[in-house]
Amino acid sequence: MTDLSDTVANRSAREWLSVLARYRDPSTRRSLFELAVTLVPFLALWALAWAALSISPWLALAVGVLNGGFLVRIFIIQHDCGHGAFLRNRTAQDWIGRILGVLTLTPYAVWRRTHAIHHAHHGDLDHRGIGDVVTLTVEEYRARSPFGRFMYRLYRHPLVLFVLGPSYLFILQNRLPLGLMNQGWRYWTSAMGTNAMIGIALGLIIWFGGFWPVLVIFLPTSVIAATIGVWLFYVQHQFEETHWSKGEDWDLHDAALKGSSHYVLPQPLRWLSGNIGIHHVHHLYSRIPFYRLPEVIRHHAELADVQRLTICDSLRTVGLHLWDEAQGKLISIDEAKQRYRLA
């Protein structure tokens, strides 16, 4: 990764806002085009997988797994709807978000609220726990009981974070408006309405095709998409030189720019992930449509080198667990044990 101070000229994070504001306006024609080239292949692959069941369940499974990539892109479009970045017409945008939420198993209003909290408090050590990956400081880890430390290590284990966690999050946790259960009927309506539509869709699938389409198409597609989505979210913020601070030291715009990575992916993966790897720009100005993020990088090359992560770099982030306030970076538990003599 490249040092932020060496690349972003003399502009502060706040000063970049006026530059990025030029890219905020969505094109209705382009947005509808992106929706079409995402939904049509997704539905076509669903149909192909269903037809493949008559040949082999394994073939249907393979097509379903492949379709997980298009489901990730559907989630990115829902994500842009939640940020008000997809269409100029807010009502149409919200309804698109709600409908796509049935496919992504994500209640639109619930996710939009929790994700807004994530954007508003990212990197703030005084406000953690909603819409983020739980991250303890070295001192917080030290203060925990042996059982508490074990539970944190278990939570941060790759098997939990990237294998069990995504399925739990999207298939089970999203069925209730957790974190917002006492904040009004809107979030309950969003969760229960989405659940009802998912139930109807599954009922129709079982009515016409039995349980096999659910087991070898619906579930694998959903789980693969969930796993990819959680991985992307993780590496966008959980890298060594990310940004955490507290109290008066925390600044919304600095945290957005310095605490979000530029995850550089090959073009096919960049397309399927809706350019969400350009996450530092997205966090600093979330109203920019996903299809305009590469435009920002092309016009402002200095932003392309900021917090840059390759796929190889991202694999190393899995071993980082604790925020070291003294060093201002994420470190592993083993390093914390050696440096700070943790038991």
N, C-alpha and C positions, 0 to 999 in steps of 0.2 A: 504494500500500500504506500501511497505517496503522502507526505506530510501536507496537511491542509494549508498551512501557512505559506508553503512554498509555491502553491499553485493557483490560489484563487485571488491573485493580484492583491490589491489593497482594499477590496470591498469586504465589508462585514457581512455576516449572514443576513442581517436586516436590510442592508443596502441591495442585496441580490433580489429582494422582493419586487422592486420596481422594474428590474430587468426581466424577471420571470413573468410578470403580469402581462406581458405582450403575447404570451402563449396560452392564456387561460380560456379563450373563447372556443367552444366546440363547433364543429361543422355538422349540422343535422344530417346532411347527405353522407358524410364520411362515417358518422357514428352509426347510422342505419346500415351502411355497407359493412362495417366491422361486425355488427350484430348478425347480419345475414351470413357472412363467410365463417362465422363461428357456430351458429345454431344449425345451419343446413348440414355441414359435415358431421356435427354431433348426432343429429337425428338420423342421418344416413348410416352412420356407423352402428347406431343402435339397431336399426332395421337389418343391417348386414349381419350383426352378431346374432340377432334372433333367427335369421334365416340359416346361419351357420350351425345352429343347434341341431338341425336335422342331419347334418353331416358328422359333427363331433362337438361335444361340450368343450373340449380343449381349444378348438378353433374359435368358438364363440367367446371363450374366456380371453384368448389372445386379442381379439378385436375389442372386447370390453376394456381390457387394460390399456390398449392404445387410445381408446376414446377418453381415458382419464385426462389426457393432455388438453383436449377440447373443453372438458369440464372446468379445468383450471382457467382457461381463457374466458369461459362464461362467468366464473367468479370475478375475474378482473373487471368485466363489464358491469357486474352488479356493484363492485367496489367503486367504480367511477360514478355510478348512479348515486351511491351514498354520499359521495363528495360533491354532488351537484356539478359534475364535470362531463357528463355524457350528452345531455340535451339542454337546449335553452328552456324548453317547456318543462317546468318542475313536476307537474302532475303526471305527464306521460313518462317522464324519467323515473318517478317513484313506482309507477305501475310496472314498468319493465323490471325494476329492481325486485319488486315483490314476486313477479312471475319467475324470474331467474332464481330467486331464493328457494323455490320448490325444487328446482333441479340441483342446486348446490346444498340442499338440506340446511339452509341458513335463513332464519327469520330476518327479513330485511330491516325492520325498524329496530329490532334488538341489536343486530350487528352494527347498524349505522351509529347507534348511540354509544355502544362500547368501543367502537373503532374511533369515534370522535374523542372519547376520553383518552384513548391511547395517543392520538395526535396531540391533544392538549397538554399531556403530562409526560410524554416520552422523555426519558433521561432524567426525570425528577425523582430523586431518592426518597422524597417526602410523600410521593403519590405513586404507589405501585400496587399491582394486584388485579387491575381490570384491563383486559385487552393486551396483555404483554406476557412474555416468558418470565416467570418468577426468578429474580436474581438477587442473591444476598451479597452483602459486603463481607469482607473478611471478619470484621468485628461482630457482625450479626451471626455469622456461622460459628465463631468462637463462643458466643454467648448461649448457643443452643445446647440442649442436653445431648448425650450420645444418641438417643433415639431420634431426636430432632435432626441431628446431623445425618443420620442414616436415611431418614425420610427425604431430606433434601438431595442427598446423593442418588437415591432411588429415582426421584423426580427428574433429575438431570441426566440420568442414564440414557444413552441413545435408544435402547430398546423401548423405554417408556416414552421418550420425547417424540421419536420418529416412527415407531411401529404401533404401539398400543395407543398412545395419546391422540393421534389424528382421528382414529376411528371413534374413540370415546368422545372427542370434541364434537365431531360433525354428526355422528349417528345418535349419541345419547345426550350429551350436554346441551346441544342446541334445541332440544325439545322443550326446554324451560327457559324463561328469560332470566337466567342466573345473573346476579349482580344488579338486576333492575326489578326484582319481584315486588318491591314495595314502592315503585315509582309510577304507578298509574296503570290504567287498563290498556293503554296503547300497546305496551310491550307484551302483555298477555294475549291481546288480540292478534298481534303479529306472530307470536309463537304458535298459538293454537290454530290460527288460520293456515299457517304454513304446514303444521302437522296434519290438519284435515286434508289439505290438497295432496300431501305426500301419501297419506293413507288411501285416498281415492285412486291415485295413480298406481300404487302397489296393488290395490284390489283389482283394478282393471288388468294389470299385467298377469296376476295370478288367475283371473277369470279366463283370459284368452290363451295363456301359455303355461299355466301351472307355476310351480315353484322354481323350476330350472332357470328361467330368465332372471329371476331375482337373485339366485345364488351365483350364477356364472356371468351375469352381465351387470345388473344394477349394483350389487355390492362391490365387485372388483373395480368398476369404474369409479364409484364414489370413494372407495378407500384409497385408490391410487391418487386421485385428485386431492384428497384430504392430506395425504402424506406429502405430496409435492408442495401443496400450499403451506403446510406447517414448516417444511424445510426452508422454503423461500422466506417466510416471515422470520424464522430463526436467524438465518445468515444475514439478513438485512439489518439486524441490530446487535447480534451477539458475536462481535469480532473484537480482536484484542484491543484496538485503539478506538473503541467506541466512546461514547460520552455520557457520563453520569455525574450529577452534582446535586446539591441541595440548598435550600434556603435562598438567600440573596445571590448566590453564585449561579443558580440555575437561570437560564434564559431560553425561552421557547424556540427562538430562531437558531441560536447556536446549537441547541440540542438536536434540532431537526437536521441541520447540515452536517454537524460533526458526528452525530450518533447514528447515522444511516449510511449504509454502504452503497457503492456502485458495483453491483454484482454482474460481471461481464460473462455473458453466456453466448454460445454459438447461435447463429441467426435463427434456425428452426425453433430452438428452445426460447429464444428471446421473443419470437412471434407468439408461441403458445402461452408464454407467461405474461403477455401483454406489456412488455417493456418494464415490468415492475422492478426489475433489477436496478433501474435508474432511480433508486429509492431515495437518495439524498435530495434529488430535485423534487421528487414527489412530496416528500415530507416538508420541504421548505415551502412549496406552493401546491397544495393538494388539489386545487381547482384546474390544474393542467390536464387535459384529456390524455389517456395513456398513449394514444397514437401520436401525440405531439412531443412526447418526452425525448425521442431520438433527435428531433429538430433542435431542442435546447442544447443537446450535447454537440451537435454539428456546428452550431453557431457560437458556442462558448466552450472551446476545447479545453480550457483550464478546468472546467467541471468534470470532464471525462476522466481525469487522473486523480480525482479526489476520492479517498476511501475506497480505492479500487480493489476488488476481490475477484480472483479467478476461481475456477472450480476447484483446483488444487488447494488454493488458499482457504476456501470455504470448508474443506474437509478437516482442516486443522482446528477450526473453531469449535468442533465438537468437544475437545478436551478442555475448554475454558468454562469455569463454573462460578467464580467469585469476583466481585468488583473490589479491586485493591485501591482504596482511596489515597493511600500514600504514593503509589506509583501512577495513579490515574489510568489504569487499564484493567482488562479482564485477565485473570490468571487461573491456572488449574488448582484443584484442591491439593495436589501433591506439592506444587510450588509454594502454596500457602503454608503447608506443613513445614517445609524446609526453611522458608524465610522467616516465619513467625512462630516456629516451634509449637504448632498446634498438635494436640494429642491425637 
